[in-house]
Amino acid sequence: MLMAQQVIVRFPPSPTGYLHIGGARTAIFNWLFAQKTGGKFILRIEDTDVERSSEESILGILESLKWLGITWDEGPYSQSRFIKEHVAAAQKLLESGHAYKCFCTKEDLDRKREEARKNKAPLQYDGTCRNLTPEEIAKKEAAGMPYTIRLKIPRGGGSVIFEDIVYGFIEKKYEDIEDFVIVRSNGQPLYILSNAVDDIRDRITHVIRGQDGLANTPKQILIYKALGAPAPKFAHMSLTLDTKKAKISKRTHGELVAVHFYKEHGFLPWAFVNYLALLGWSTSDSREIFSREELIEAFSLKGISRANAIFDVRKDDPKFFTDPKAISINTHYLRNLPVEEIEPYVTEQLEKAGIWDPEFQSIKRDWFLRTIDLIRSRYHVTTDFVTLGRAYFSDDYPIDPKALKKNILKHEGLKEWFPILADRLQAVETFTVDEAERVIREMAEELGIKAGILINGIRAAVTGQVKGPGLFDVLIAVRQGRVAERLRKAVTFFN
C-alpha cells in the first residue's frame, strides 16, 4: 500500500525591505496548510537580487514572522547558497537540448521589438539563435560574444495545461510563450529558474502564492518538465487591493502595509493573523474569530476566494489608522483573552513609552493585572494603555481639554471641594470601592449638589479623561495616595 506523500510548502520572501502584509498572508496560508495536513513548512530567503537584498531586511522579516507566531520546520535557507545548483541545471538543459545560447544583444532585441510594434506582430523573441549550429555557436563564443540562455519552448502546436486549486483548469498555448531567458548574459540565473530548481530540491508539493504569480506558472511547469521533475500543485491567492482597487504596495502605502507597523501600533499577534487569514479566505459559515487550533482545523485551500481581497488603508484617519475590521478583531481579543496573555504586550508598550515600573510585575503584579482588566474594556489596541490609560501607570498624564472645560472649570466650587475630598478619601482606613463611593456621595449631599458634578470632576482630575470605567473602580486602580495628591494639584487648573 502506497504511503500518502507528505505535504511540503515554502515561503520565499525577497529580503529587499520589510515583511509586507501580502507576504505575511502568503506565509500564513502556507503555514496553516502545513499545520492542517501535518506537512512541512520551509522558509527560503530568495536573496539572489544582490543589489537590493540586505541583512537588515532578512532580520526584519524573521522578526515579523516570529511575532506572528509563524514557525518553520526547515530554514531559513538563502537561495544564493545554491547558485551552483541553478547554474548546473541550466547546463543540463543546454546539454539535453531543452535550452540554447542566445547571442542577441540588447540593441538587437530592442530593434526587433520596435519592428514588431510597427507591424503589429507579437512582441516575442523570434528565435534567431534557436537553431544555431555547434560551429556557429563555437565561432561566436571564440569571438567573446556574451550570451543569455533561453528555454526552448516546443513548437508545432500543443499547450501547457494545469489545474490551479483556486482558479481551476488553465491552458497556455506554446505559441503564446516565447523562448524565455533563464540565465542572464553575466551568468546569473533568473528567478524563474532558481525558484524551480529549489522547489525540485526541496520536494515542494504545493506552491501557494499570490495571483500575480499565475502568469509565470506555465513557464515554470515547462522548466520542471525539461528537468524531468513533476510539477507541484498550485494554489494562487487573489490579490490584496486598497479601497480604490489598487494593489497595495510598499511604494504607494508605505509602512501602513508593513507587519512591524501593526506590532508597534498595538496589535496582538494572533489577532493580526486572524485578520490576515480572512483576506481572501473564508469558511462556509462566514465565521471571523478563530483560536489558533480552530483556524488550523477550519483552513482549506478550497476556501480561498477568486475575488480580490480589500485592505482598507487609512492614511488620514487618526482614530482608525487601518482597516476597521482589523481593529474590530484586535478589539475582540484585547477584551476577551485572559488578562495574563495581554500583560506582556501592555508591558512592552509601557516600556517603549518610558513609563514602566519593574514593581508592576513584582510586588504590584496583582494590582497591575486588575488595572489592565479594568481599563481594557474600552480599548482597541495596546497603545491605548499608554495614551488613554497613561494616568493609571504614571503621574505624567495629559488632561483632555474637553474634560477640563466641561467637568472642572465649569464648576468653580471644585477649587474648594477638591482639597476637602482629598483629605476625606485619604483618611479612609480601608480604601475600597464602597468606601470611596460613600465619601463622595456624602459630600455631594452635604453640598446640596448632584453627585455627578463631583464624580465627573474627580474623573477628569485623576485620569484626564471624560469617560472611562466606573469612577469608584478607577479610584481603587489609581490608588488612594495618588488620588488624594492629584485632587490637591487639580486646584491649579483654576489659576
N, C-alpha and C positions, 0 to 999 in steps of 0.2 A: 504494500500500500504506500503510495507516494505521500510524503510529508508536505504540508502546506508551506509555501515559500514565505519566509519572514519578510514583513514589510520593512523597507529601508527608505527613508526620506532624508532630504538635506535642505538646509537653509544656507544660501551662499551670498551673504551681504558683501557689497563692494565698500572697502574702507576709505571712502572719499568724503566722509562727513559723518554727521550724527545718524543714529537709527531713526529713520522716518516712520511715521505711523503705518504707511503702506507696507514697508518692510516688516514692521512688527506684526502686522496682521498676517503676513505670509508665514512668518516664524510660528505664530500661534496656531495657524491651521495645520502646518506640518507637525508641530509638537502634539497637538490634540489627536491627529490621526495616528501617530506613532503610539501614543498612550492608549488610545482606544483599541488598537489591534495587537498590542504587545510587541510593537516593532521597534526599530532603532532610528534615532534622530541624530544626524551628523551635522556638525557646524563646520562649514568650509568658508574661509575668508578668501574671496576672489580678488587678489591683490595684484593682478598682472598689469593693471594700469599704474605703472611705477611712478609716473609724474604726479598723479593725483592722490595716490594712496599714502596713508600716514599711520604711524604707530599710535598717535593720539586718537585717530578715528577708530582704530581697532579696539583700543581700551574703552572708548566711549560706547561702542556697540556691545561689547561684552558686559559692561556695567549695566546698560539698559536692559539687556536680556535677563541678567541675574535679578534685577529689580522686579521685572515682570514675573519672575519665577519660572522662566523657560530654561529647562535643563537639557543638556545634550549627552548622548552616550559616547560619541567619538568626536575628537577635535578639541579646540579649533585647529583645523589644518590651513596652512597658507597655500593657495593654489600655485604660487610661484615656486614652491618646493618641487613641483612635479613637471616643470617646464621641459625637462629632458624626455619625459614620457610623451608630452604633447608633440615635441619635435619628432620623436621616433614614430609616432602614429602617422604623422604627415609623410614621413619617408616610406612607411608601409603602404600608404595609399598611392604614392608615386609608383612604387615597385609593382603593385597589383594592378595598375592601370586605372585606378579609380580617381586619380588626380593627375595634374600636369603642371609643368612650369610655364608661367606666363611672363613674357619679356616686354609686354606693352608698357610704355611709360605713362605717367600721369597725363602728359600732354597728348599722347595718343588717345587715351580714354576720353579726355575732355573733348577732343575733336570729334570722336565718334558719337559721343552723346549729343553734341551740337548738331551734327548731321542727322541724327535720328529725330531730334526735335523738329528740324526743318521738314523732314519727310514724314513727320507724324508716325514714326515707327516706334516699336517698344524700346525703352531705354535699358536694354540688356546688353551684356558683353556679347560680342558677335562670334567669339570662339576663334579668333585669329590664330592663337597659339595652340589650339586644342589638338591639332593633328601634325605638329612639327615632327620631323623625322629625328631619330637619335643623332644623326650627323648635324642637322640644323641646330639642335639643342647644344651639342658639344661646341659648335662654332661660336654660338652666342656666349656661352659660358667662358670660352677661351678669350673672348674679347672683353671679358669683365662686365658683361651686361647684367644688371640686377634683375631679379625676377620674384614674382609672388608665386604662391602655389594655389591653384584653383581645384575645387572638386568637380569632377566630370559628371554632369547630370545625364542620365540616359536619354537618348533621343529616339524618335520614331514612334511616338505615342506612349501612353501609359500615364499613371498618376501615383502620387503618394496619398494613401487613404488611411486614416486612423480615426479611432473613436475617442473623443475627449469626454471625460466623465461628466463635465458640466455642459459643454456645447454640442455633444453628440457627434455624429459622423461628419468628418471634414475631408474634402478631397482637394488636392492641388495638382494640376496637370504639370507634367515635366516641362512642357513647352513654355510654361509661365514662370519657370525657375531658371535663372541664369547660372552659368558656371561660376559659383561664388568663391571669393578668396578665403582660404583657411590659414594661410601664413603670409605675413607681410614681407616686403622686399628686404627688410632688415633682419629677417629670420625669426621674428616674433610671432608665435601662433596667435590667431584671433580667438576671442572669447568663445565663439560658436564651436570651435574645435576643442579647445581646452575643456570646456564645460562637458562636452560629450565624453571625452576621454576620462575625465574624472568620474563621471556618472557610471561609466563601464567598470572602472577600477573599484569603485565603492559599492558596486552591485545595487545601484539605486533602482527600486521597483516602481516608485511613484514620484512624478515631478509635479508638485503643487506650487503654482506661481501665478503672478498677475496675468490678466488677459492680454497685456501688451507683449507678452512673450509668445502669443499664439502664432503670429505671423512667421516666426523663425522655426516653429516646430517641424514643418515638413523638411526643412534643410537639415535639422538635427537628426531626424529619422533617417535621412539619406546617409549621414555620417555613420550612425550606428550600423546600418546595413552594410556599408562599404567596409567597415571594420569587423564585420562578421559577428556583431553582438545584437541581442534582442533589444528593442526599444522599451523603455519603461512605459507605464501608463501615465497619461497626462490629465491633470485637472487644472483648468485655468480659471482663476477667480475674476470676478468682474472688477472694473476699475473703481477707485475711490475718487469721487469728484467733490468740488465745493458746491455751494448752493447756486452758483452761476453756471454749473455743468462744466467747469474747467477742471482738469486733472490737478489734484493737489501736488504741490512741489515745493522743495526747499527754496528754490529761486523766487517763486511767487509769494509763498506764505511764510517764509522764514521759520523761526523757531516754534511757531504755532502748530507745526506738524512734526515736531521732534519729540520723541518719547521723554527725554530728560526734562523738557519744559513742564510736562504734566507731573513728573516726580517733584520738581521744585515748587510747583504751584498747588501742592496739597492733595494730589490724587493718591488713593490707596492702590497698591499694585494689582490686586486681584480685581478690583472694581474696574480698572482700566482694561485688563484682559477681557473681562466680561463684556465691556462695551465694544472693544475692537472685534470680538468674535461675532458680534451682531451686525457688523458692517459687511453685508453681502452674504450672510448666512442666517438661517432661522430654522426653527422646529415647526412641525405641523400645527402646534397649538399656540404659536407666536409668543412663547414664553420669553422673558427677558432677564430674569435673575437666576443665576446658577452658581452653586458652590463649585469648587474645583472638581470634585467627584461627579457632580451632576452634569457639568459641561462635557467632561470626558465621555460619560455614558451616553449623552444625547448627541454628540457630534457625529456627523456623517458627511462624506463628500457630496452625497446626493442633496444635502440641504443647502449647498452653495447656489446662490441665485445668479442668473444670467444678467439681471438688471444691475446697473451700476449703483454702488453704494454712495450715499451722500454724507459728507462730513462737514458740519456747519462751522466753518472757521469764522470767528467773530473778532475782527481786529479792533473794533471801536466800541465794544460793549464792556464797560468796566465791571459790571456785575457778573455776567456770564461770558467769560473770555473764550469760551469754546462751545461745542455742541451742547445744547440744553439736555439732550438725552444722556450725554456723558456725565454731566453734572448731576442729573437725577439718579443715575445708577450709583455714582460715588456717594451721594447723599444717603441712599438706602443703606449702603454698607457702613458708612460712618456712624449712622444712628442705630444700627442693629447688631453689629458684631459685638462679641464680648469685649468689654472695655479694656481688658488686658491685651487684646490684639491691636487696639487703637493706640495704646500707650507709647510704643516705640516711635510711631510716626509723629505723634504730638511732641514727644521729647526732641526729635530731630528738628522740628520747626522752631521750638523754643531755643534750642542750642544755636541754630542759624541766626536767630534774631537777637542773640546775646542776652536773653533773659532766663536762661536755665540755671537752676539752683540744684546742685547734687543732692541736697536734702529731699528733693521731690521724690527720689527713688530710694531713699533710705528711711530716715525717721518719720518723714511726712508722706510715705507712699500711699497709705490708706486715704489720706486727705486728697492726694493728687488724683487717685483713681475716682474717688467720689466726685471731685470737681469736674473731671473730664466727662463723666457720666451725666452730670447735671447740665452742663452747657452745650453738649454736642447735639442736643435735640433741635437746635436752631441753626446748625452749621452745615455747610455743603462740602467744604474742603478743609484739610488740616491747617492750612494757613489762616483760617478763621480763628483758630485758637490764639494766634499771635496778634491779629488785628482786632476782631470783635471781642476776643476773650483776654486781651492783654492785662486788664486790670486784676484778673484772678491770680496772675503769676508775677506781676511787677507793680511797683508803685509809680512807675513812669508810664502813664497811660493817657491817651488824649480824651478830651471831653467833646462829644458830638455837639456842634453849635446849636442844633435843634433842641437837644436835651437841656443845654444851658439856658437857652432863651425861654423855652416853654415850661420847664419843670423847676427851674431855680430862680432866675431873675424876675420871672413873672410874679413871684410871691416874696415881697420884701421881708415878711416875717421870718423867713427861713434863716436870715442872717443872725437872728437872736435864738431861733429854735435849734439850729444845728448843734451849737455847743452844749445846750442842755441835753439834747438827745444823746450826744456823745458820752456825756457823764453818766446818764442813766443806763445806756447799753453796756458801758464798761463796768458798771457796778454790779451787773447781773452775775450771780455766783456761778451758775451753770448755764452757759450760753447755748441755748437750744432754739429750734425753730419756734416752739410755743412761747418761750420767754421773750424772744425778740419781737414777736407779734404782739404780745401783751403790752410790752413797754411802749411800742409805737402807737397802738390803738388807744391806750390810756391817755397818752399825752395829747392825741388829737381830740379826745373827748374833753380834756381839761381846757384846751384852747378853743373849743367850740368850732372846730373846722372839720372838713371831710378828711378821713384818714388817707385818702388818695393823694392829697397835697403833700403830706409827709412821705408817703410811700414813693411817689414819683420823684420827689426832690432827693430823697436818700439814694434811690437807684442812680440818678444822674450823677450825684456827687461821688458815690462809691465805685461805680463801674464806668461812668462816662457815657452810658447808653440810654436810649429812650425805652427800649424793650429788652426783655430777657426772661429767664426763668422766674418763678415766684420769688418775690423780694426776700422773704424770710429765709428761704433756702440759700439765696445768694449771699446773705449776710453771714451765714454759717460757713459758706465756702470761702469768703474773703477773710474771715476770722475776726474775732472780737476786737483785738487791739488795733488792727488796721482799719476796721470800720470806724472806730472812735477817732482815730487820727485823721482819717480822710474827711470826716464830718467837720472837725475843727478847722481844717485847712480850707474847707469849702466857703467859709465866710469871706475869703479873699476875692471870690468871684464878684462880690458886690462893690469892690473898691474901684 
